[in-house]
């Protein structure tokens, strides 16, 4: 499915480290390499003015009685590039991959107070599946 923006599949550590300002923290080369070599991990990067301005990651989840579904793990667009359809194009790229792979669905967890994310996901065809709680085992904090 073509998109109106310059969306490319991330395949190199250099692409991931260049997109580092979009992440919560800078990309570590050793983790970037591990991400790229891990089966079922996917990232697309949006470019404008020759630099990364957005990204989307998806992680395949496989279950013996269901097949493959995709978790839209993270989506971000740099502030100056928001409201230009880049997030929609990134979602379209991941959706096209899901269709190509034969995934039975794609899902995302989103905070209920994140109106922008909810509107973006709904505008691209996502629908609510009911409320849920997110519980976290924070191993990093527990070890300190």
FENNOR-V790194 format. One record per pair of residues at least 12 apart in sequence whose C-alpha atoms are under 6 Angstrom apart, sorted by the first residue. I is the first residue (numbers start at 1). J is the second residue. Records with the same first field share a line. If there is no record, write none. Layout:
BEGIN
I = J, J
END
This chain:
BEGIN
1 = 96
3 = 89
6 = 46, 47
7 = 45, 46
8 = 44, 45
9 = 44
10 = 43, 44
13 = 32, 33
19 = 52
40 = 59, 60
41 = 59
42 = 57, 58
43 = 56, 57
44 = 56
53 = 77, 78
54 = 76, 77
55 = 75, 76
56 = 74, 75
57 = 73, 74
58 = 71, 72, 73
59 = 71
68 = 103
69 = 103, 104, 105, 106
70 = 106
71 = 106, 107, 108
72 = 107, 108
END
